[in-house]
Amino acid sequence: MADTAELLRANLLDVFGERDPERRRAAIERTYAPDVTFSDPDETVTGHDALGAKAQRILDEAPGFVFAPAGPVLVNHDLGYLAWGFGPAGQPPVVRGADVALVADGAISRIWTFLLD
């Protein structure tokens, strides 16, 4: 069972940062509850398939961009926070944001993404 910090890092790097659909799917299954709800300023999606499609759309719209943590994961019991940057590899981020996740039974059950720029 993963801890909250590990789950937040997996969300950022192994799911939203993973361009290979098969590796991303495996990460989704080990990181999120089956009925996970993901919300960002554009939409709210529910479930593994919808979350995987959301990650794919983000990556498709930004070829060559990578996600990188912008600080440590902060944890308060079952709630985690991770700031991040997204931009061309090796360059300053074009977009900055933060994820806040609620963890239950060793998996992310709800996650909210905030855009900071």
N, C-alpha and C positions, 0 to 999 in steps of 0.2 A: 504494500500500500504506500503510495507516494505522499509526501507531505505537501503542504500548501505552497511553499516556495518552489519545490520541484514542479508542481503542476502549473504554476504561473510561467515558469521558464519553458516548459514543454508547450504550453499554449502559444507562446510567442515564437519560439524557434522551431519546434518540431511539427507544429500545425501551420500557423500563418506564415512561417518562414520556409516551409518545405515545398519545393516545386514538384517533387515526384509524387503523383497521386497515390500510389500504393503505400509508400512510407508515411505519407500524411494520414491516410485512412487508418493505418495501424496506430499511429500516435493519437488520433481522435478516439479510438476505442479504448485506449489505456488512460486517457486524460479526462474525459468527460462522462457524466451520467448519460444514459441513452436519451433522456428527455431534456438535455441541456438547453437553456435559453441564452442566446447571444444577442446583445443589443448594442448598436452603435448609433450615431446621429442619423444614419440613413434608414435603418430598418431593424426589426427584431426577427430572428429566425429561431426555430426550435428543432432539435434533433441532430443526430450525427450527419445525415445526408445534407441537410440544409446548411449546417456549419461548414462542412467540407466544400460545398459549392460557393459559399461566401468567401472562404480563403482562396479558392481558385480564381474567383473574379478579381479579387484584390491583386493577386500576383500577375494575372493576365494583363491588367491595366498598367502595370509598372515593371516591364521587363528590365532586368539588371538591378532592380532595387532589392535591398536586404533589410531585414529587421535586426535591431541590436538593442539590448537592454541599455537604459540610461540611468542606471543606479541599481541598488540592491532591491530585492523583494522585501516589502514590509508586510508583516503578518500580525494580525490580532485575532487570536483563536481560529475561527473558521473563515476568516476574511483575509484576502491578500490583495496587495497593490504592487504593480510593476510599471514604471515609466519606461518608454521606449522611443527609438527613432527609426525612421524608415526613409531610405534614400539609396542613391547609387553606392555600390560597394567601394569602400575606401574614401568616401567623401562625407562631408557633414550631412545630416539628415535633411530631407525636404519637408517631412512631416514629423511632428512630435505628438505623442499621445501617452495614454496611461490605461491600463486594464485593472479593473477591480473584479475579483472573483469570489464567489461564495462556494465553499467546499463542504460536501456532505458525503459521508461514507467513503472517503478516499478518492473522490472524483469531483471535478468542477460541475456544479449544478446550475449556476447562473454566472454570466460574465457580462460586464459592461465595459465598453471601450469609449474613452473620452479623447477627442482631438484637442490638442493644446495650442496649435498654430492656427 
